[in-house]
Every structure is written in C-alpha cells, then in structure tokens.
C-alpha cells in the first residue's frame, strides 16, 4: 500500500474507533501529573496528614458528644451582655 502520514493514520484510527464503539474517555478535570521535589512532596504529605488528623479529632469529638448527649454551645463570657451595655447611649 501507499504510505500515509501520521495525521491521516490518526484520523483513520479515530474513525475506526467511532465506528466500533460509542465509548468516550471522560474529560480531564485536573492537570496532568507533574514531578515534585522530594522535599515539597514531604511537606505536602505532612500538611495533608495534619489536616486529616484534625478532621478525625473533630469527628471523634462530635460522635462522643452525640453519644453522651452533650450539646456544644458557643461561650462568650463578655460577648452579648457587654455589647448590650455598650449600645446603650445617654441622651445628654
């Protein structure tokens, strides 16, 4: 046969794939993988581990509070009362 260019071969292969299947690859939502220096990779892993452990601790505290039937309320010793006091103004 006659030699065909790479572009023509790609078009022919794509048309053949279209003819035999309707399956499509999902769109790429993220940038392709890239190489990182080991130091940066370690720093990211440590940061992710700390965030994960913090989330686990919050979840554990929430589950424990639910099990013990404890309600967590916001405590502001000077918050609301002092703000009401400050909003009162003399008319002198």
OpenMM code with the backbone's topology and positions (N, CA, C; nanometers):
from openmm import Vec3, app, unit

residues = "UNK UNK UNK UNK UNK UNK UNK UNK UNK UNK UNK UNK UNK UNK UNK UNK UNK UNK UNK UNK UNK UNK UNK UNK UNK UNK UNK UNK UNK UNK UNK UNK UNK UNK UNK UNK UNK UNK UNK UNK UNK UNK UNK UNK UNK UNK UNK UNK UNK UNK UNK UNK UNK UNK UNK UNK UNK UNK UNK UNK UNK UNK UNK UNK UNK UNK UNK UNK UNK UNK UNK UNK UNK UNK UNK UNK UNK UNK UNK UNK UNK UNK UNK UNK UNK UNK UNK UNK UNK UNK UNK UNK".split()
positions = [
    Vec3(0.0804, -0.1187, 0.0000),
    Vec3(0.0000, 0.0000, 0.0000),
    Vec3(0.0843, 0.1245, 0.0000),
    Vec3(0.0164, 0.2341, -0.0171),
    Vec3(0.0864, 0.3616, -0.0201),
    Vec3(0.1087, 0.4110, 0.1226),
    Vec3(0.2224, 0.4726, 0.1482),
    Vec3(0.2476, 0.5250, 0.2839),
    Vec3(0.1549, 0.6435, 0.3112),
    Vec3(0.1021, 0.6498, 0.4345),
    Vec3(0.0145, 0.7613, 0.4715),
    Vec3(0.0793, 0.8391, 0.5859),
    Vec3(0.0435, 0.9652, 0.5974),
    Vec3(0.1035, 1.0498, 0.7011),
    Vec3(0.0481, 1.0119, 0.8374),
    Vec3(0.1148, 1.0592, 0.9412),
    Vec3(0.0730, 1.0292, 1.0788),
    Vec3(-0.0645, 1.0884, 1.1081),
    Vec3(-0.0923, 1.2079, 1.0546),
    Vec3(-0.2227, 1.2718, 1.0767),
    Vec3(-0.3345, 1.1899, 1.0131),
    Vec3(-0.3104, 1.1437, 0.8901),
    Vec3(-0.4119, 1.0627, 0.8223),
    Vec3(-0.4364, 0.9322, 0.8970),
    Vec3(-0.3290, 0.8742, 0.9487),
    Vec3(-0.3416, 0.7493, 1.0242),
    Vec3(-0.4236, 0.7731, 1.1515),
    Vec3(-0.3973, 0.8855, 1.2223),
    Vec3(-0.4742, 0.9179, 1.3426),
    Vec3(-0.6225, 0.9362, 1.3103),
    Vec3(-0.6523, 1.0077, 1.2009),
    Vec3(-0.7916, 1.0283, 1.1609),
    Vec3(-0.8585, 0.8956, 1.1273),
    Vec3(-0.7864, 0.8090, 1.0559),
    Vec3(-0.8426, 0.6788, 1.0193),
    Vec3(-0.8677, 0.5945, 1.1438),
    Vec3(-0.7715, 0.5943, 1.2362),
    Vec3(-0.7876, 0.5171, 1.3592),
    Vec3(-0.9041, 0.5716, 1.4427),
    Vec3(-0.9173, 0.7044, 1.4490),
    Vec3(-1.0260, 0.7666, 1.5254),
    Vec3(-1.1607, 0.7310, 1.4640),
    Vec3(-1.1686, 0.7349, 1.3297),
    Vec3(-1.2936, 0.6997, 1.2618),
    Vec3(-1.3261, 0.5530, 1.2861),
    Vec3(-1.2235, 0.4677, 1.2828),
    Vec3(-1.2456, 0.3255, 1.3083),
    Vec3(-1.2981, 0.3054, 1.4504),
    Vec3(-1.2400, 0.3770, 1.5477),
    Vec3(-1.2850, 0.3671, 1.6865),
    Vec3(-1.4291, 0.4162, 1.6983),
    Vec3(-1.4627, 0.5253, 1.6271),
    Vec3(-1.6002, 0.5757, 1.6280),
    Vec3(-1.6970, 0.4734, 1.5703),
    Vec3(-1.6512, 0.4003, 1.4698),
    Vec3(-1.7369, 0.3003, 1.4051),
    Vec3(-1.7641, 0.1808, 1.4957),
    Vec3(-1.6646, 0.1411, 1.5779),
    Vec3(-1.6823, 0.0174, 1.6545),
    Vec3(-1.7340, 0.0384, 1.7963),
    Vec3(-1.7242, 0.1610, 1.8500),
    Vec3(-1.7697, 0.1828, 1.9869),
    Vec3(-1.8200, 0.3250, 2.0065),
    Vec3(-1.9133, 0.3402, 2.1004),
    Vec3(-1.9627, 0.4732, 2.1353),
    Vec3(-1.8980, 0.5223, 2.2641),
    Vec3(-1.8089, 0.4400, 2.3202),
    Vec3(-1.7447, 0.4770, 2.4464),
    Vec3(-1.6492, 0.5939, 2.4247),
    Vec3(-1.6492, 0.6828, 2.5193),
    Vec3(-1.5598, 0.8001, 2.5144),
    Vec3(-1.4851, 0.8096, 2.6471),
    Vec3(-1.3655, 0.8610, 2.6406),
    Vec3(-1.2908, 0.8866, 2.7635),
    Vec3(-1.3539, 1.0055, 2.8346),
    Vec3(-1.3616, 1.0016, 2.9673),
    Vec3(-1.4155, 1.1179, 3.0386),
    Vec3(-1.3208, 1.2363, 3.0227),
    Vec3(-1.3747, 1.3577, 3.0296),
    Vec3(-1.2877, 1.4748, 3.0157),
    Vec3(-1.1895, 1.4840, 3.1323),
    Vec3(-1.0735, 1.5363, 3.1043),
    Vec3(-0.9699, 1.5506, 3.2059),
    Vec3(-1.0001, 1.6758, 3.2883),
    Vec3(-1.0342, 1.6567, 3.4177),
    Vec3(-1.0710, 1.7696, 3.5025),
    Vec3(-0.9512, 1.8284, 3.5756),
    Vec3(-0.8454, 1.7545, 3.5853),
    Vec3(-0.7289, 1.8001, 3.6596),
    Vec3(-0.6103, 1.8087, 3.5656),
    Vec3(-0.5139, 1.8872, 3.6051),
    Vec3(-0.3940, 1.8970, 3.5232),
    Vec3(-0.3192, 1.7637, 3.5302),
    Vec3(-0.2436, 1.7327, 3.4290),
    Vec3(-0.1691, 1.6064, 3.4316),
    Vec3(-0.0706, 1.6014, 3.5489),
    Vec3(-0.0317, 1.4820, 3.5841),
    Vec3(0.0618, 1.4650, 3.6958),
    Vec3(0.1936, 1.5349, 3.6635),
    Vec3(0.2564, 1.5871, 3.7684),
    Vec3(0.3861, 1.6518, 3.7477),
    Vec3(0.4815, 1.6048, 3.8566),
    Vec3(0.6076, 1.6102, 3.8261),
    Vec3(0.7093, 1.5678, 3.9210),
    Vec3(0.7351, 1.6796, 4.0216),
    Vec3(0.7479, 1.6404, 4.1486),
    Vec3(0.7783, 1.7361, 4.2555),
    Vec3(0.9107, 1.6986, 4.3198),
    Vec3(0.9813, 1.7977, 4.3706),
    Vec3(1.0991, 1.7639, 4.4502),
    Vec3(1.0552, 1.6885, 4.5759),
    Vec3(1.1389, 1.6018, 4.6257),
    Vec3(1.1030, 1.5175, 4.7405),
    Vec3(1.0682, 1.6016, 4.8632),
    Vec3(1.1382, 1.7144, 4.8828),
    Vec3(1.1109, 1.7994, 4.9983),
    Vec3(0.9688, 1.8565, 4.9916),
    Vec3(0.9292, 1.9021, 4.8727),
    Vec3(0.7955, 1.9578, 4.8561),
    Vec3(0.6886, 1.8497, 4.8753),
    Vec3(0.7171, 1.7312, 4.8249),
    Vec3(0.6244, 1.6192, 4.8408),
    Vec3(0.6053, 1.5844, 4.9882),
    Vec3(0.7142, 1.5814, 5.0633),
    Vec3(0.7071, 1.5503, 5.2066),
    Vec3(0.6283, 1.6583, 5.2800),
    Vec3(0.6541, 1.7847, 5.2461),
    Vec3(0.5829, 1.8955, 5.3112),
    Vec3(0.4333, 1.8857, 5.2844),
    Vec3(0.3946, 1.8534, 5.1615),
    Vec3(0.2527, 1.8400, 5.1278),
    Vec3(0.1916, 1.7232, 5.2037),
    Vec3(0.2631, 1.6122, 5.2114),
    Vec3(0.2107, 1.4950, 5.2832),
    Vec3(0.1917, 1.5245, 5.4311),
    Vec3(0.2861, 1.5964, 5.4916),
    Vec3(0.2743, 1.6323, 5.6340),
    Vec3(0.1531, 1.7233, 5.6541),
    Vec3(0.1358, 1.8203, 5.5651),
    Vec3(0.0225, 1.9128, 5.5738),
    Vec3(-0.1092, 1.8364, 5.5606),
    Vec3(-0.1160, 1.7441, 5.4660),
    Vec3(-0.2383, 1.6658, 5.4474),
    Vec3(-0.2648, 1.5766, 5.5679),
    Vec3(-0.1590, 1.5200, 5.6262),
    Vec3(-0.1746, 1.4328, 5.7429),
    Vec3(-0.2289, 1.5129, 5.8616),
    Vec3(-0.1758, 1.6345, 5.8822),
    Vec3(-0.2233, 1.7189, 5.9914),
    Vec3(-0.3702, 1.7568, 5.9717),
    Vec3(-0.4078, 1.7921, 5.8491),
    Vec3(-0.5469, 1.8271, 5.8207),
    Vec3(-0.6374, 1.7066, 5.8434),
    Vec3(-0.5911, 1.5883, 5.8028),
    Vec3(-0.6688, 1.4655, 5.8209),
    Vec3(-0.6878, 1.4348, 5.9696),
    Vec3(-0.5799, 1.4460, 6.0469),
    Vec3(-0.5882, 1.4172, 6.1906),
    Vec3(-0.6795, 1.5176, 6.2615),
    Vec3(-0.6736, 1.6442, 6.2200),
    Vec3(-0.7616, 1.7456, 6.2791),
    Vec3(-0.9079, 1.7131, 6.2489),
    Vec3(-0.9357, 1.6730, 6.1256),
    Vec3(-1.0725, 1.6370, 6.0891),
    Vec3(-1.1183, 1.5140, 6.1670),
    Vec3(-1.0304, 1.4157, 6.1837),
    Vec3(-1.0637, 1.2950, 6.2597),
    Vec3(-1.0943, 1.3309, 6.4054),
    Vec3(-1.0167, 1.4218, 6.4638),
    Vec3(-1.0385, 1.4622, 6.6021),
    Vec3(-1.1737, 1.5323, 6.6165),
    Vec3(-1.2075, 1.6205, 6.5214),
    Vec3(-1.3369, 1.6894, 6.5265),
    Vec3(-1.4514, 1.5894, 6.5143),
    Vec3(-1.4364, 1.4935, 6.4236),
    Vec3(-1.5406, 1.3934, 6.4049),
    Vec3(-1.5560, 1.3065, 6.5297),
    Vec3(-1.4434, 1.2680, 6.5896),
    Vec3(-1.4487, 1.1873, 6.7117),
    Vec3(-1.5157, 1.2647, 6.8248),
    Vec3(-1.4831, 1.3934, 6.8399),
    Vec3(-1.5454, 1.4760, 6.9434),
    Vec3(-1.6953, 1.4891, 6.9191),
    Vec3(-1.7342, 1.5046, 6.7928),
    Vec3(-1.8760, 1.5159, 6.7595),
    Vec3(-1.9496, 1.3865, 6.7926),
    Vec3(-1.8913, 1.2732, 6.7556),
    Vec3(-1.9554, 1.1442, 6.7849),
    Vec3(-1.9651, 1.1206, 6.9351),
    Vec3(-1.8604, 1.1566, 7.0093),
    Vec3(-1.8620, 1.1394, 7.1541),
    Vec3(-1.9696, 1.2287, 7.2169),
    Vec3(-1.9788, 1.3525, 7.1698),
    Vec3(-2.0803, 1.4438, 7.2227),
    Vec3(-2.2209, 1.3911, 7.1942),
    Vec3(-2.2412, 1.3356, 7.0755),
    Vec3(-2.3724, 1.2787, 7.0427),
    Vec3(-2.4032, 1.1584, 7.1316),
    Vec3(-2.3027, 1.0748, 7.1536),
    Vec3(-2.3235, 0.9553, 7.2342),
    Vec3(-2.3529, 0.9907, 7.3793),
    Vec3(-2.2855, 1.0940, 7.4317),
    Vec3(-2.3056, 1.1349, 7.5707),
    Vec3(-2.4183, 1.2365, 7.5850),
    Vec3(-2.4790, 1.2703, 7.4726),
    Vec3(-2.5898, 1.3654, 7.4704),
    Vec3(-2.5490, 1.5015, 7.5278),
    Vec3(-2.4342, 1.5491, 7.4813),
    Vec3(-2.3821, 1.6790, 7.5243),
    Vec3(-2.4052, 1.7783, 7.4107),
    Vec3(-2.4570, 1.8947, 7.4442),
    Vec3(-2.4778, 1.9978, 7.3432),
    Vec3(-2.3650, 2.1005, 7.3552),
    Vec3(-2.3003, 2.1258, 7.2432),
    Vec3(-2.1923, 2.2236, 7.2401),
    Vec3(-2.2515, 2.3589, 7.2031),
    Vec3(-2.2353, 2.4564, 7.2926),
    Vec3(-2.2836, 2.5911, 7.2657),
    Vec3(-2.1655, 2.6867, 7.2681),
    Vec3(-2.1818, 2.7969, 7.2005),
    Vec3(-2.0758, 2.8969, 7.1956),
    Vec3(-2.0741, 2.9734, 7.3274),
    Vec3(-1.9584, 2.9843, 7.3883),
    Vec3(-1.9451, 3.0506, 7.5178),
    Vec3(-1.8669, 3.1790, 7.4994),
    Vec3(-1.9327, 3.2902, 7.5274),
    Vec3(-1.8672, 3.4203, 7.5213),
    Vec3(-1.8941, 3.4920, 7.6536),
    Vec3(-1.8017, 3.4865, 7.7488),
    Vec3(-1.8269, 3.5451, 7.8808),
    Vec3(-1.8565, 3.6942, 7.8760),
    Vec3(-1.7966, 3.7658, 7.7826),
    Vec3(-1.8215, 3.9102, 7.7760),
    Vec3(-1.8955, 3.9484, 7.6494),
    Vec3(-1.9307, 3.8529, 7.5697),
    Vec3(-1.9856, 3.8798, 7.4374),
    Vec3(-2.1137, 3.9570, 7.4342),
    Vec3(-2.2251, 3.8927, 7.4541),
    Vec3(-2.3560, 3.9540, 7.4326),
    Vec3(-2.3893, 4.0598, 7.5371),
    Vec3(-2.3657, 4.0302, 7.6641),
    Vec3(-2.4013, 4.1242, 7.7704),
    Vec3(-2.3230, 4.2545, 7.7577),
    Vec3(-2.1945, 4.2463, 7.7307),
    Vec3(-2.1150, 4.3687, 7.7210),
    Vec3(-2.1525, 4.4485, 7.5971),
    Vec3(-2.1916, 4.3797, 7.4894),
    Vec3(-2.2323, 4.4517, 7.3694),
    Vec3(-2.3628, 4.5273, 7.3933),
    Vec3(-2.4551, 4.4679, 7.4695),
    Vec3(-2.5805, 4.5365, 7.5012),
    Vec3(-2.5512, 4.6604, 7.5867),
    Vec3(-2.4585, 4.6473, 7.6787),
    Vec3(-2.4217, 4.7589, 7.7651),
    Vec3(-2.3621, 4.8724, 7.6826),
    Vec3(-2.2775, 4.8372, 7.5862),
    Vec3(-2.2118, 4.9388, 7.5044),
    Vec3(-2.3074, 5.0096, 7.4101),
    Vec3(-2.4150, 4.9413, 7.3718),
    Vec3(-2.5075, 5.0022, 7.2777),
    Vec3(-2.5997, 5.1034, 7.3442),
    Vec3(-2.6146, 5.0984, 7.4775),
    Vec3(-2.6995, 5.1932, 7.5488),
    Vec3(-2.6283, 5.3285, 7.5507),
    Vec3(-2.6985, 5.4333, 7.5066),
    Vec3(-2.6364, 5.5654, 7.4990),
    Vec3(-2.7200, 5.6659, 7.5786),
    Vec3(-2.6500, 5.7538, 7.6430),
    Vec3(-2.7185, 5.8604, 7.7158),
    Vec3(-2.7615, 5.9695, 7.6177),
    Vec3(-2.8723, 6.0329, 7.6508),
    Vec3(-2.9258, 6.1375, 7.5627),
    Vec3(-2.8814, 6.2776, 7.6055),
    Vec3(-2.7845, 6.2887, 7.6965),
    Vec3(-2.7397, 6.4203, 7.7464),
    Vec3(-2.6702, 6.5027, 7.6436),
] * unit.nanometer
topology = app.Topology()
chain = topology.addChain("A")
for resn in residues:
    res = topology.addResidue(resn, chain)
    for name in ("N", "CA", "C"):
        topology.addAtom(name, app.Element.getBySymbol(name[0]), res)
